[in-house]
Each structure stands twice: as structure tokens, then as C-alpha cells.
Amino acid sequence: MASDRASDELEAPGPPSLQEAVEGILDRLRPALIADGGNVELLGVDSDGTARVSFQGQCATCPAQQATLRIGLEEPLVAAIPGLTGVVAI
């Protein structure tokens, strides 16, 4: 029985969940937002593949928020993550 437990511990982890994948990419995109006094929080990923985010700090009231959402977040996220269909700000 001990050998069964050892083999279970050696199994490779499965692919990251959609939410984990989005967080990983957001972690690479956040420094640009933080440099401008803002940030973004991932609220979740819906079953249809839509990521829901909330802008924080200066990003919450920035007049370029829609451009940041579409070009700065949605385009790189959808391109990098299979199954992600879009990003919406709440």
C-alpha cells in the first residue's frame, strides 16, 4: 500500500484551471497597470469562458479603461488561453 501512495505523489499535476491560467497572465500584465497607479482583480471565470475583472485604483476611473480592457487585457488573454472567450469589467 505504501508504494501506491508514493506513486500518487509522483503524478504530474493536471493542466491549470481556466481561472489559474488567467491569473498567471494577469500577473504578467499587472506591472503596467500598477505603474500608472491602478490594478485589476480577477473576480472569476464564467462557464462560457468569460473572465470577469474589476479595475482598481486609477484604472477604475481612467478614461482609457475600455481600451485597456480590450487591447491591454482581453487580446493577450484570449490569444494565450484556449477556452477563454472574452473579458468584461464589472
HTML snippet that shows the backbone in 3Dmol.js (N, CA, C, O; Angstrom):
<script src="https://3Dmol.org/build/3Dmol-min.js"></script>
<div id="view" style="width:600px;height:400px;position:relative"></div>
<script>
const pdb = `
ATOM      1  N   MET A   1       0.806  -1.194   0.000  1.00  0.00           N
ATOM      2  CA  MET A   1       0.000   0.000   0.000  1.00  0.00           C
ATOM      3  C   MET A   1       0.855   1.265   0.000  1.00  0.00           C
ATOM      4  O   MET A   1       0.484   2.269  -0.610  1.00  0.00           O
ATOM      5  N   ALA A   2       1.975   1.218   0.671  1.00  0.00           N
ATOM      6  CA  ALA A   2       2.833   2.402   0.722  1.00  0.00           C
ATOM      7  C   ALA A   2       3.303   2.770  -0.674  1.00  0.00           C
ATOM      8  O   ALA A   2       3.450   3.953  -0.982  1.00  0.00           O
ATOM      9  N   SER A   3       3.544   1.773  -1.528  1.00  0.00           N
ATOM     10  CA  SER A   3       4.000   2.073  -2.880  1.00  0.00           C
ATOM     11  C   SER A   3       2.903   2.758  -3.693  1.00  0.00           C
ATOM     12  O   SER A   3       3.200   3.566  -4.573  1.00  0.00           O
ATOM     13  N   ASP A   4       1.627   2.439  -3.406  1.00  0.00           N
ATOM     14  CA  ASP A   4       0.525   3.114  -4.104  1.00  0.00           C
ATOM     15  C   ASP A   4       0.515   4.600  -3.764  1.00  0.00           C
ATOM     16  O   ASP A   4       0.321   5.433  -4.650  1.00  0.00           O
ATOM     17  N   ARG A   5       0.719   4.939  -2.506  1.00  0.00           N
ATOM     18  CA  ARG A   5       0.730   6.343  -2.095  1.00  0.00           C
ATOM     19  C   ARG A   5       1.907   7.077  -2.712  1.00  0.00           C
ATOM     20  O   ARG A   5       1.780   8.234  -3.113  1.00  0.00           O
ATOM     21  N   ALA A   6       3.039   6.419  -2.789  1.00  0.00           N
ATOM     22  CA  ALA A   6       4.227   7.052  -3.366  1.00  0.00           C
ATOM     23  C   ALA A   6       3.996   7.360  -4.840  1.00  0.00           C
ATOM     24  O   ALA A   6       4.397   8.419  -5.322  1.00  0.00           O
ATOM     25  N   SER A   7       3.352   6.442  -5.559  1.00  0.00           N
ATOM     26  CA  SER A   7       3.108   6.701  -6.983  1.00  0.00           C
ATOM     27  C   SER A   7       2.099   7.817  -7.163  1.00  0.00           C
ATOM     28  O   SER A   7       2.207   8.576  -8.126  1.00  0.00           O
ATOM     29  N   ASP A   8       1.114   7.950  -6.269  1.00  0.00           N
ATOM     30  CA  ASP A   8       0.154   9.043  -6.340  1.00  0.00           C
ATOM     31  C   ASP A   8       0.853  10.388  -6.165  1.00  0.00           C
ATOM     32  O   ASP A   8       0.510  11.360  -6.838  1.00  0.00           O
ATOM     33  N   GLU A   9       1.821  10.446  -5.272  1.00  0.00           N
ATOM     34  CA  GLU A   9       2.533  11.687  -5.007  1.00  0.00           C
ATOM     35  C   GLU A   9       3.416  12.095  -6.178  1.00  0.00           C
ATOM     36  O   GLU A   9       3.742  13.274  -6.318  1.00  0.00           O
ATOM     37  N   LEU A  10       3.809  11.144  -7.020  1.00  0.00           N
ATOM     38  CA  LEU A  10       4.706  11.431  -8.132  1.00  0.00           C
ATOM     39  C   LEU A  10       3.961  11.840  -9.397  1.00  0.00           C
ATOM     40  O   LEU A  10       4.590  12.252 -10.371  1.00  0.00           O
ATOM     41  N   GLU A  11       2.630  11.734  -9.404  1.00  0.00           N
ATOM     42  CA  GLU A  11       1.869  12.099 -10.590  1.00  0.00           C
ATOM     43  C   GLU A  11       2.027  13.584 -10.875  1.00  0.00           C
ATOM     44  O   GLU A  11       2.025  14.411  -9.963  1.00  0.00           O
ATOM     45  N   ALA A  12       2.163  13.903 -12.138  1.00  0.00           N
ATOM     46  CA  ALA A  12       2.286  15.305 -12.544  1.00  0.00           C
ATOM     47  C   ALA A  12       0.946  15.996 -12.330  1.00  0.00           C
ATOM     48  O   ALA A  12      -0.108  15.392 -12.526  1.00  0.00           O
ATOM     49  N   PRO A  13       0.989  17.260 -11.929  1.00  0.00           N
ATOM     50  CA  PRO A  13      -0.268  17.975 -11.757  1.00  0.00           C
ATOM     51  C   PRO A  13      -0.948  18.151 -13.110  1.00  0.00           C
ATOM     52  O   PRO A  13      -0.285  18.202 -14.146  1.00  0.00           O
ATOM     53  N   GLY A  14      -2.262  18.242 -13.093  1.00  0.00           N
ATOM     54  CA  GLY A  14      -3.014  18.440 -14.325  1.00  0.00           C
ATOM     55  C   GLY A  14      -2.829  19.856 -14.844  1.00  0.00           C
ATOM     56  O   GLY A  14      -2.152  20.674 -14.222  1.00  0.00           O
ATOM     57  N   PRO A  15      -3.431  20.133 -15.981  1.00  0.00           N
ATOM     58  CA  PRO A  15      -3.319  21.477 -16.535  1.00  0.00           C
ATOM     59  C   PRO A  15      -3.987  22.484 -15.594  1.00  0.00           C
ATOM     60  O   PRO A  15      -4.909  22.134 -14.857  1.00  0.00           O
ATOM     61  N   PRO A  16      -3.521  23.720 -15.623  1.00  0.00           N
ATOM     62  CA  PRO A  16      -4.127  24.714 -14.738  1.00  0.00           C
ATOM     63  C   PRO A  16      -5.579  24.968 -15.138  1.00  0.00           C
ATOM     64  O   PRO A  16      -5.948  24.845 -16.306  1.00  0.00           O
ATOM     65  N   SER A  17      -6.381  25.320 -14.158  1.00  0.00           N
ATOM     66  CA  SER A  17      -7.764  25.664 -14.458  1.00  0.00           C
ATOM     67  C   SER A  17      -7.772  26.961 -15.260  1.00  0.00           C
ATOM     68  O   SER A  17      -6.772  27.676 -15.313  1.00  0.00           O
ATOM     69  N   LEU A  18      -8.883  27.247 -15.868  1.00  0.00           N
ATOM     70  CA  LEU A  18      -9.015  28.479 -16.639  1.00  0.00           C
ATOM     71  C   LEU A  18      -8.736  29.692 -15.764  1.00  0.00           C
ATOM     72  O   LEU A  18      -8.072  30.636 -16.193  1.00  0.00           O
ATOM     73  N   GLN A  19      -9.242  29.663 -14.545  1.00  0.00           N
ATOM     74  CA  GLN A  19      -9.018  30.783 -13.623  1.00  0.00           C
ATOM     75  C   GLN A  19      -7.536  30.923 -13.279  1.00  0.00           C
ATOM     76  O   GLN A  19      -7.016  32.038 -13.237  1.00  0.00           O
ATOM     77  N   GLU A  20      -6.859  29.817 -13.034  1.00  0.00           N
ATOM     78  CA  GLU A  20      -5.423  29.866 -12.736  1.00  0.00           C
ATOM     79  C   GLU A  20      -4.626  30.388 -13.928  1.00  0.00           C
ATOM     80  O   GLU A  20      -3.665  31.139 -13.764  1.00  0.00           O
ATOM     81  N   ALA A  21      -5.034  29.982 -15.121  1.00  0.00           N
ATOM     82  CA  ALA A  21      -4.345  30.446 -16.327  1.00  0.00           C
ATOM     83  C   ALA A  21      -4.514  31.945 -16.507  1.00  0.00           C
ATOM     84  O   ALA A  21      -3.562  32.642 -16.860  1.00  0.00           O
ATOM     85  N   VAL A  22      -5.726  32.447 -16.267  1.00  0.00           N
ATOM     86  CA  VAL A  22      -5.973  33.891 -16.382  1.00  0.00           C
ATOM     87  C   VAL A  22      -5.145  34.637 -15.345  1.00  0.00           C
ATOM     88  O   VAL A  22      -4.525  35.650 -15.667  1.00  0.00           O
ATOM     89  N   GLU A  23      -5.125  34.155 -14.112  1.00  0.00           N
ATOM     90  CA  GLU A  23      -4.323  34.807 -13.061  1.00  0.00           C
ATOM     91  C   GLU A  23      -2.852  34.860 -13.454  1.00  0.00           C
ATOM     92  O   GLU A  23      -2.180  35.866 -13.229  1.00  0.00           O
ATOM     93  N   GLY A  24      -2.359  33.785 -14.035  1.00  0.00           N
ATOM     94  CA  GLY A  24      -0.956  33.749 -14.438  1.00  0.00           C
ATOM     95  C   GLY A  24      -0.622  34.815 -15.465  1.00  0.00           C
ATOM     96  O   GLY A  24       0.417  35.468 -15.366  1.00  0.00           O
ATOM     97  N   ILE A  25      -1.492  34.999 -16.450  1.00  0.00           N
ATOM     98  CA  ILE A  25      -1.258  36.033 -17.466  1.00  0.00           C
ATOM     99  C   ILE A  25      -1.451  37.415 -16.854  1.00  0.00           C
ATOM    100  O   ILE A  25      -0.677  38.329 -17.136  1.00  0.00           O
ATOM    101  N   LEU A  26      -2.467  37.576 -16.025  1.00  0.00           N
ATOM    102  CA  LEU A  26      -2.685  38.881 -15.379  1.00  0.00           C
ATOM    103  C   LEU A  26      -1.479  39.287 -14.543  1.00  0.00           C
ATOM    104  O   LEU A  26      -1.140  40.469 -14.472  1.00  0.00           O
ATOM    105  N   ASP A  27      -0.838  38.324 -13.917  1.00  0.00           N
ATOM    106  CA  ASP A  27       0.356  38.640 -13.125  1.00  0.00           C
ATOM    107  C   ASP A  27       1.455  39.255 -13.985  1.00  0.00           C
ATOM    108  O   ASP A  27       2.261  40.051 -13.502  1.00  0.00           O
ATOM    109  N   ARG A  28       1.480  38.883 -15.257  1.00  0.00           N
ATOM    110  CA  ARG A  28       2.475  39.462 -16.173  1.00  0.00           C
ATOM    111  C   ARG A  28       2.033  40.815 -16.723  1.00  0.00           C
ATOM    112  O   ARG A  28       2.870  41.623 -17.126  1.00  0.00           O
ATOM    113  N   LEU A  29       0.725  41.068 -16.741  1.00  0.00           N
ATOM    114  CA  LEU A  29       0.200  42.328 -17.267  1.00  0.00           C
ATOM    115  C   LEU A  29       0.079  43.413 -16.194  1.00  0.00           C
ATOM    116  O   LEU A  29       0.110  44.603 -16.507  1.00  0.00           O
ATOM    117  N   ARG A  30      -0.057  43.006 -14.947  1.00  0.00           N
ATOM    118  CA  ARG A  30      -0.293  43.950 -13.854  1.00  0.00           C
ATOM    119  C   ARG A  30       0.776  45.036 -13.680  1.00  0.00           C
ATOM    120  O   ARG A  30       0.417  46.175 -13.380  1.00  0.00           O
ATOM    121  N   PRO A  31       2.063  44.743 -13.853  1.00  0.00           N
ATOM    122  CA  PRO A  31       3.057  45.798 -13.614  1.00  0.00           C
ATOM    123  C   PRO A  31       2.792  47.089 -14.396  1.00  0.00           C
ATOM    124  O   PRO A  31       3.046  48.178 -13.881  1.00  0.00           O
ATOM    125  N   ALA A  32       2.294  46.985 -15.611  1.00  0.00           N
ATOM    126  CA  ALA A  32       1.989  48.190 -16.396  1.00  0.00           C
ATOM    127  C   ALA A  32       0.840  48.965 -15.767  1.00  0.00           C
ATOM    128  O   ALA A  32       0.858  50.196 -15.755  1.00  0.00           O
ATOM    129  N   LEU A  33      -0.152  48.265 -15.250  1.00  0.00           N
ATOM    130  CA  LEU A  33      -1.276  48.935 -14.595  1.00  0.00           C
ATOM    131  C   LEU A  33      -0.831  49.576 -13.286  1.00  0.00           C
ATOM    132  O   LEU A  33      -1.201  50.709 -12.979  1.00  0.00           O
ATOM    133  N   ILE A  34      -0.042  48.848 -12.528  1.00  0.00           N
ATOM    134  CA  ILE A  34       0.442  49.346 -11.238  1.00  0.00           C
ATOM    135  C   ILE A  34       1.323  50.573 -11.436  1.00  0.00           C
ATOM    136  O   ILE A  34       1.289  51.499 -10.626  1.00  0.00           O
ATOM    137  N   ALA A  35       2.112  50.585 -12.509  1.00  0.00           N
ATOM    138  CA  ALA A  35       2.974  51.738 -12.791  1.00  0.00           C
ATOM    139  C   ALA A  35       2.160  53.011 -13.013  1.00  0.00           C
ATOM    140  O   ALA A  35       2.657  54.114 -12.785  1.00  0.00           O
ATOM    141  N   ASP A  36       0.918  52.864 -13.454  1.00  0.00           N
ATOM    142  CA  ASP A  36       0.038  54.013 -13.661  1.00  0.00           C
ATOM    143  C   ASP A  36      -0.903  54.251 -12.486  1.00  0.00           C
ATOM    144  O   ASP A  36      -1.837  55.046 -12.592  1.00  0.00           O
ATOM    145  N   GLY A  37      -0.666  53.572 -11.372  1.00  0.00           N
ATOM    146  CA  GLY A  37      -1.469  53.787 -10.174  1.00  0.00           C
ATOM    147  C   GLY A  37      -2.740  52.961 -10.112  1.00  0.00           C
ATOM    148  O   GLY A  37      -3.631  53.263  -9.318  1.00  0.00           O
ATOM    149  N   GLY A  38      -2.843  51.933 -10.928  1.00  0.00           N
ATOM    150  CA  GLY A  38      -4.045  51.108 -10.934  1.00  0.00           C
ATOM    151  C   GLY A  38      -3.727  49.640 -10.733  1.00  0.00           C
ATOM    152  O   GLY A  38      -2.615  49.267 -10.360  1.00  0.00           O
ATOM    153  N   ASN A  39      -4.718  48.827 -10.986  1.00  0.00           N
ATOM    154  CA  ASN A  39      -4.569  47.381 -10.890  1.00  0.00           C
ATOM    155  C   ASN A  39      -5.838  46.744 -11.434  1.00  0.00           C
ATOM    156  O   ASN A  39      -6.787  47.443 -11.789  1.00  0.00           O
ATOM    157  N   VAL A  40      -5.854  45.439 -11.499  1.00  0.00           N
ATOM    158  CA  VAL A  40      -7.030  44.696 -11.921  1.00  0.00           C
ATOM    159  C   VAL A  40      -7.145  43.460 -11.043  1.00  0.00           C
ATOM    160  O   VAL A  40      -6.146  42.824 -10.706  1.00  0.00           O
ATOM    161  N   GLU A  41      -8.372  43.132 -10.680  1.00  0.00           N
ATOM    162  CA  GLU A  41      -8.641  41.946  -9.860  1.00  0.00           C
ATOM    163  C   GLU A  41      -9.501  40.998 -10.672  1.00  0.00           C
ATOM    164  O   GLU A  41     -10.499  41.413 -11.262  1.00  0.00           O
ATOM    165  N   LEU A  42      -9.128  39.734 -10.709  1.00  0.00           N
ATOM    166  CA  LEU A  42      -9.942  38.719 -11.365  1.00  0.00           C
ATOM    167  C   LEU A  42     -11.037  38.300 -10.395  1.00  0.00           C
ATOM    168  O   LEU A  42     -10.757  37.812  -9.300  1.00  0.00           O
ATOM    169  N   LEU A  43     -12.283  38.493 -10.806  1.00  0.00           N
ATOM    170  CA  LEU A  43     -13.418  38.117  -9.972  1.00  0.00           C
ATOM    171  C   LEU A  43     -13.841  36.676 -10.212  1.00  0.00           C
ATOM    172  O   LEU A  43     -14.402  36.027  -9.329  1.00  0.00           O
ATOM    173  N   GLY A  44     -13.569  36.187 -11.404  1.00  0.00           N
ATOM    174  CA  GLY A  44     -13.916  34.810 -11.721  1.00  0.00           C
ATOM    175  C   GLY A  44     -13.975  34.598 -13.212  1.00  0.00           C
ATOM    176  O   GLY A  44     -13.852  35.536 -13.999  1.00  0.00           O
ATOM    177  N   VAL A  45     -14.167  33.339 -13.590  1.00  0.00           N
ATOM    178  CA  VAL A  45     -14.325  32.972 -14.990  1.00  0.00           C
ATOM    179  C   VAL A  45     -15.618  32.189 -15.093  1.00  0.00           C
ATOM    180  O   VAL A  45     -15.786  31.160 -14.439  1.00  0.00           O
ATOM    181  N   ASP A  46     -16.529  32.678 -15.915  1.00  0.00           N
ATOM    182  CA  ASP A  46     -17.830  32.036 -16.086  1.00  0.00           C
ATOM    183  C   ASP A  46     -17.705  30.756 -16.901  1.00  0.00           C
ATOM    184  O   ASP A  46     -16.689  30.518 -17.555  1.00  0.00           O
ATOM    185  N   SER A  47     -18.742  29.945 -16.852  1.00  0.00           N
ATOM    186  CA  SER A  47     -18.726  28.660 -17.565  1.00  0.00           C
ATOM    187  C   SER A  47     -18.634  28.835 -19.082  1.00  0.00           C
ATOM    188  O   SER A  47     -18.235  27.905 -19.782  1.00  0.00           O
ATOM    189  N   ASP A  48     -18.998  30.012 -19.601  1.00  0.00           N
ATOM    190  CA  ASP A  48     -18.884  30.254 -21.042  1.00  0.00           C
ATOM    191  C   ASP A  48     -17.500  30.759 -21.444  1.00  0.00           C
ATOM    192  O   ASP A  48     -17.265  31.063 -22.613  1.00  0.00           O
ATOM    193  N   GLY A  49     -16.575  30.850 -20.471  1.00  0.00           N
ATOM    194  CA  GLY A  49     -15.211  31.274 -20.765  1.00  0.00           C
ATOM    195  C   GLY A  49     -14.983  32.770 -20.681  1.00  0.00           C
ATOM    196  O   GLY A  49     -13.948  33.259 -21.132  1.00  0.00           O
ATOM    197  N   THR A  50     -15.922  33.503 -20.115  1.00  0.00           N
ATOM    198  CA  THR A  50     -15.770  34.948 -19.948  1.00  0.00           C
ATOM    199  C   THR A  50     -15.145  35.243 -18.591  1.00  0.00           C
ATOM    200  O   THR A  50     -15.663  34.836 -17.551  1.00  0.00           O
ATOM    201  N   ALA A  51     -14.021  35.957 -18.618  1.00  0.00           N
ATOM    202  CA  ALA A  51     -13.376  36.378 -17.372  1.00  0.00           C
ATOM    203  C   ALA A  51     -14.015  37.685 -16.915  1.00  0.00           C
ATOM    204  O   ALA A  51     -14.220  38.597 -17.716  1.00  0.00           O
ATOM    205  N   ARG A  52     -14.324  37.771 -15.642  1.00  0.00           N
ATOM    206  CA  ARG A  52     -14.873  38.992 -15.049  1.00  0.00           C
ATOM    207  C   ARG A  52     -13.782  39.635 -14.209  1.00  0.00           C
ATOM    208  O   ARG A  52     -13.199  38.994 -13.335  1.00  0.00           O
ATOM    209  N   VAL A  53     -13.510  40.915 -14.482  1.00  0.00           N
ATOM    210  CA  VAL A  53     -12.469  41.625 -13.752  1.00  0.00           C
ATOM    211  C   VAL A  53     -13.031  42.911 -13.166  1.00  0.00           C
ATOM    212  O   VAL A  53     -14.079  43.404 -13.585  1.00  0.00           O
ATOM    213  N   SER A  54     -12.314  43.435 -12.198  1.00  0.00           N
ATOM    214  CA  SER A  54     -12.647  44.721 -11.593  1.00  0.00           C
ATOM    215  C   SER A  54     -11.389  45.577 -11.610  1.00  0.00           C
ATOM    216  O   SER A  54     -10.341  45.171 -11.107  1.00  0.00           O
ATOM    217  N   PHE A  55     -11.505  46.770 -12.195  1.00  0.00           N
ATOM    218  CA  PHE A  55     -10.379  47.696 -12.190  1.00  0.00           C
ATOM    219  C   PHE A  55     -10.288  48.363 -10.830  1.00  0.00           C
ATOM    220  O   PHE A  55     -11.304  48.626 -10.186  1.00  0.00           O
ATOM    221  N   GLN A  56      -9.067  48.635 -10.400  1.00  0.00           N
ATOM    222  CA  GLN A  56      -8.822  49.249  -9.090  1.00  0.00           C
ATOM    223  C   GLN A  56      -7.937  50.473  -9.248  1.00  0.00           C
ATOM    224  O   GLN A  56      -7.285  50.654 -10.276  1.00  0.00           O
ATOM    225  N   GLY A  57      -7.923  51.305  -8.226  1.00  0.00           N
ATOM    226  CA  GLY A  57      -7.070  52.487  -8.226  1.00  0.00           C
ATOM    227  C   GLY A  57      -7.411  53.411  -9.380  1.00  0.00           C
ATOM    228  O   GLY A  57      -8.584  53.612  -9.695  1.00  0.00           O
ATOM    229  N   GLN A  58      -6.392  53.972 -10.010  1.00  0.00           N
ATOM    230  CA  GLN A  58      -6.581  54.908 -11.112  1.00  0.00           C
ATOM    231  C   GLN A  58      -7.281  54.258 -12.307  1.00  0.00           C
ATOM    232  O   GLN A  58      -7.947  54.946 -13.081  1.00  0.00           O
ATOM    233  N   CYS A  59      -7.139  52.966 -12.459  1.00  0.00           N
ATOM    234  CA  CYS A  59      -7.782  52.277 -13.588  1.00  0.00           C
ATOM    235  C   CYS A  59      -9.311  52.317 -13.485  1.00  0.00           C
ATOM    236  O   CYS A  59     -10.005  52.257 -14.501  1.00  0.00           O
ATOM    237  N   ALA A  60      -9.827  52.417 -12.271  1.00  0.00           N
ATOM    238  CA  ALA A  60     -11.276  52.402 -12.066  1.00  0.00           C
ATOM    239  C   ALA A  60     -11.957  53.629 -12.668  1.00  0.00           C
ATOM    240  O   ALA A  60     -13.125  53.566 -13.049  1.00  0.00           O
ATOM    241  N   THR A  61     -11.236  54.736 -12.753  1.00  0.00           N
ATOM    242  CA  THR A  61     -11.838  55.973 -13.261  1.00  0.00           C
ATOM    243  C   THR A  61     -11.140  56.502 -14.512  1.00  0.00           C
ATOM    244  O   THR A  61     -11.441  57.603 -14.971  1.00  0.00           O
ATOM    245  N   CYS A  62     -10.228  55.738 -15.054  1.00  0.00           N
ATOM    246  CA  CYS A  62      -9.442  56.183 -16.210  1.00  0.00           C
ATOM    247  C   CYS A  62     -10.325  56.280 -17.458  1.00  0.00           C
ATOM    248  O   CYS A  62     -11.113  55.374 -17.727  1.00  0.00           O
ATOM    249  N   PRO A  63     -10.198  57.369 -18.218  1.00  0.00           N
ATOM    250  CA  PRO A  63     -10.972  57.480 -19.452  1.00  0.00           C
ATOM    251  C   PRO A  63     -10.568  56.456 -20.518  1.00  0.00           C
ATOM    252  O   PRO A  63     -11.330  56.207 -21.452  1.00  0.00           O
ATOM    253  N   ALA A  64      -9.399  55.873 -20.391  1.00  0.00           N
ATOM    254  CA  ALA A  64      -8.937  54.863 -21.354  1.00  0.00           C
ATOM    255  C   ALA A  64      -9.237  53.439 -20.881  1.00  0.00           C
ATOM    256  O   ALA A  64      -8.654  52.481 -21.388  1.00  0.00           O
ATOM    257  N   GLN A  65     -10.130  53.301 -19.924  1.00  0.00           N
ATOM    258  CA  GLN A  65     -10.421  51.994 -19.345  1.00  0.00           C
ATOM    259  C   GLN A  65     -10.863  50.967 -20.390  1.00  0.00           C
ATOM    260  O   GLN A  65     -10.409  49.823 -20.344  1.00  0.00           O
ATOM    261  N   GLN A  66     -11.727  51.339 -21.323  1.00  0.00           N
ATOM    262  CA  GLN A  66     -12.204  50.390 -22.332  1.00  0.00           C
ATOM    263  C   GLN A  66     -11.077  49.944 -23.255  1.00  0.00           C
ATOM    264  O   GLN A  66     -11.026  48.781 -23.654  1.00  0.00           O
ATOM    265  N   ALA A  67     -10.174  50.858 -23.596  1.00  0.00           N
ATOM    266  CA  ALA A  67      -9.026  50.486 -24.426  1.00  0.00           C
ATOM    267  C   ALA A  67      -8.112  49.536 -23.664  1.00  0.00           C
ATOM    268  O   ALA A  67      -7.609  48.563 -24.226  1.00  0.00           O
ATOM    269  N   THR A  68      -7.901  49.818 -22.392  1.00  0.00           N
ATOM    270  CA  THR A  68      -7.082  48.932 -21.561  1.00  0.00           C
ATOM    271  C   THR A  68      -7.725  47.555 -21.476  1.00  0.00           C
ATOM    272  O   THR A  68      -7.043  46.535 -21.574  1.00  0.00           O
ATOM    273  N   LEU A  69      -9.034  47.532 -21.295  1.00  0.00           N
ATOM    274  CA  LEU A  69      -9.751  46.265 -21.193  1.00  0.00           C
ATOM    275  C   LEU A  69      -9.605  45.455 -22.476  1.00  0.00           C
ATOM    276  O   LEU A  69      -9.249  44.278 -22.423  1.00  0.00           O
ATOM    277  N   ARG A  70      -9.874  46.064 -23.617  1.00  0.00           N
ATOM    278  CA  ARG A  70      -9.884  45.335 -24.886  1.00  0.00           C
ATOM    279  C   ARG A  70      -8.483  45.016 -25.401  1.00  0.00           C
ATOM    280  O   ARG A  70      -8.189  43.876 -25.760  1.00  0.00           O
ATOM    281  N   ILE A  71      -7.623  46.031 -25.433  1.00  0.00           N
ATOM    282  CA  ILE A  71      -6.295  45.854 -26.039  1.00  0.00           C
ATOM    283  C   ILE A  71      -5.268  45.344 -25.033  1.00  0.00           C
ATOM    284  O   ILE A  71      -4.448  44.483 -25.355  1.00  0.00           O
ATOM    285  N   GLY A  72      -5.316  45.875 -23.820  1.00  0.00           N
ATOM    286  CA  GLY A  72      -4.308  45.525 -22.822  1.00  0.00           C
ATOM    287  C   GLY A  72      -4.569  44.237 -22.074  1.00  0.00           C
ATOM    288  O   GLY A  72      -3.633  43.590 -21.602  1.00  0.00           O
ATOM    289  N   LEU A  73      -5.842  43.853 -21.959  1.00  0.00           N
ATOM    290  CA  LEU A  73      -6.170  42.637 -21.209  1.00  0.00           C
ATOM    291  C   LEU A  73      -6.797  41.558 -22.085  1.00  0.00           C
ATOM    292  O   LEU A  73      -6.272  40.448 -22.175  1.00  0.00           O
ATOM    293  N   GLU A  74      -7.919  41.878 -22.733  1.00  0.00           N
ATOM    294  CA  GLU A  74      -8.658  40.844 -23.451  1.00  0.00           C
ATOM    295  C   GLU A  74      -7.852  40.223 -24.595  1.00  0.00           C
ATOM    296  O   GLU A  74      -7.798  38.999 -24.715  1.00  0.00           O
ATOM    297  N   GLU A  75      -7.230  41.047 -25.431  1.00  0.00           N
ATOM    298  CA  GLU A  75      -6.485  40.486 -26.568  1.00  0.00           C
ATOM    299  C   GLU A  75      -5.388  39.522 -26.132  1.00  0.00           C
ATOM    300  O   GLU A  75      -5.335  38.404 -26.646  1.00  0.00           O
ATOM    301  N   PRO A  76      -4.498  39.910 -25.193  1.00  0.00           N
ATOM    302  CA  PRO A  76      -3.454  38.952 -24.816  1.00  0.00           C
ATOM    303  C   PRO A  76      -3.994  37.731 -24.066  1.00  0.00           C
ATOM    304  O   PRO A  76      -3.462  36.631 -24.218  1.00  0.00           O
ATOM    305  N   LEU A  77      -5.035  37.912 -23.267  1.00  0.00           N
ATOM    306  CA  LEU A  77      -5.587  36.776 -22.522  1.00  0.00           C
ATOM    307  C   LEU A  77      -6.239  35.765 -23.456  1.00  0.00           C
ATOM    308  O   LEU A  77      -5.970  34.568 -23.356  1.00  0.00           O
ATOM    309  N   VAL A  78      -7.091  36.231 -24.360  1.00  0.00           N
ATOM    310  CA  VAL A  78      -7.790  35.326 -25.271  1.00  0.00           C
ATOM    311  C   VAL A  78      -6.796  34.639 -26.205  1.00  0.00           C
ATOM    312  O   VAL A  78      -6.963  33.465 -26.537  1.00  0.00           O
ATOM    313  N   ALA A  79      -5.764  35.365 -26.629  1.00  0.00           N
ATOM    314  CA  ALA A  79      -4.754  34.772 -27.510  1.00  0.00           C
ATOM    315  C   ALA A  79      -3.940  33.694 -26.805  1.00  0.00           C
ATOM    316  O   ALA A  79      -3.518  32.724 -27.435  1.00  0.00           O
ATOM    317  N   ALA A  80      -3.718  33.853 -25.508  1.00  0.00           N
ATOM    318  CA  ALA A  80      -2.842  32.939 -24.778  1.00  0.00           C
ATOM    319  C   ALA A  80      -3.560  31.756 -24.132  1.00  0.00           C
ATOM    320  O   ALA A  80      -2.931  30.742 -23.832  1.00  0.00           O
ATOM    321  N   ILE A  81      -4.875  31.877 -23.915  1.00  0.00           N
ATOM    322  CA  ILE A  81      -5.577  30.862 -23.124  1.00  0.00           C
ATOM    323  C   ILE A  81      -6.699  30.229 -23.932  1.00  0.00           C
ATOM    324  O   ILE A  81      -7.731  30.863 -24.153  1.00  0.00           O
ATOM    325  N   PRO A  82      -6.518  28.993 -24.376  1.00  0.00           N
ATOM    326  CA  PRO A  82      -7.599  28.291 -25.077  1.00  0.00           C
ATOM    327  C   PRO A  82      -8.810  28.151 -24.154  1.00  0.00           C
ATOM    328  O   PRO A  82      -8.676  27.794 -22.983  1.00  0.00           O
ATOM    329  N   GLY A  83      -9.969  28.431 -24.688  1.00  0.00           N
ATOM    330  CA  GLY A  83     -11.202  28.312 -23.900  1.00  0.00           C
ATOM    331  C   GLY A  83     -11.665  29.627 -23.310  1.00  0.00           C
ATOM    332  O   GLY A  83     -12.813  29.738 -22.879  1.00  0.00           O
ATOM    333  N   LEU A  84     -10.795  30.627 -23.281  1.00  0.00           N
ATOM    334  CA  LEU A  84     -11.207  31.931 -22.793  1.00  0.00           C
ATOM    335  C   LEU A  84     -11.845  32.678 -23.960  1.00  0.00           C
ATOM    336  O   LEU A  84     -11.237  32.804 -25.023  1.00  0.00           O
ATOM    337  N   THR A  85     -13.061  33.169 -23.767  1.00  0.00           N
ATOM    338  CA  THR A  85     -13.810  33.772 -24.869  1.00  0.00           C
ATOM    339  C   THR A  85     -13.852  35.288 -24.811  1.00  0.00           C
ATOM    340  O   THR A  85     -14.102  35.929 -25.832  1.00  0.00           O
ATOM    341  N   GLY A  86     -13.616  35.878 -23.654  1.00  0.00           N
ATOM    342  CA  GLY A  86     -13.673  37.327 -23.538  1.00  0.00           C
ATOM    343  C   GLY A  86     -13.401  37.771 -22.119  1.00  0.00           C
ATOM    344  O   GLY A  86     -13.268  36.957 -21.204  1.00  0.00           O
ATOM    345  N   VAL A  87     -13.322  39.086 -21.955  1.00  0.00           N
ATOM    346  CA  VAL A  87     -13.075  39.698 -20.648  1.00  0.00           C
ATOM    347  C   VAL A  87     -14.051  40.855 -20.495  1.00  0.00           C
ATOM    348  O   VAL A  87     -14.174  41.684 -21.397  1.00  0.00           O
ATOM    349  N   VAL A  88     -14.742  40.921 -19.369  1.00  0.00           N
ATOM    350  CA  VAL A  88     -15.648  42.024 -19.076  1.00  0.00           C
ATOM    351  C   VAL A  88     -15.258  42.654 -17.746  1.00  0.00           C
ATOM    352  O   VAL A  88     -14.828  41.970 -16.817  1.00  0.00           O
ATOM    353  N   ALA A  89     -15.418  43.972 -17.676  1.00  0.00           N
ATOM    354  CA  ALA A  89     -15.150  44.690 -16.429  1.00  0.00           C
ATOM    355  C   ALA A  89     -16.474  44.900 -15.698  1.00  0.00           C
ATOM    356  O   ALA A  89     -17.485  45.263 -16.300  1.00  0.00           O
ATOM    357  N   ILE A  90     -16.445  44.670 -14.425  1.00  0.00           N
ATOM    358  CA  ILE A  90     -17.636  44.827 -13.591  1.00  0.00           C
ATOM    359  C   ILE A  90     -17.401  45.945 -12.602  1.00  0.00           C
ATOM    360  O   ILE A  90     -18.280  46.251 -11.795  1.00  0.00           O
TER     361      ILE A  90
END
`;
const viewer = $3Dmol.createViewer("view");
viewer.addModel(pdb, "pdb");
viewer.setStyle({}, {cartoon: {color: "spectrum"}});
viewer.zoomTo();
viewer.render();
</script>
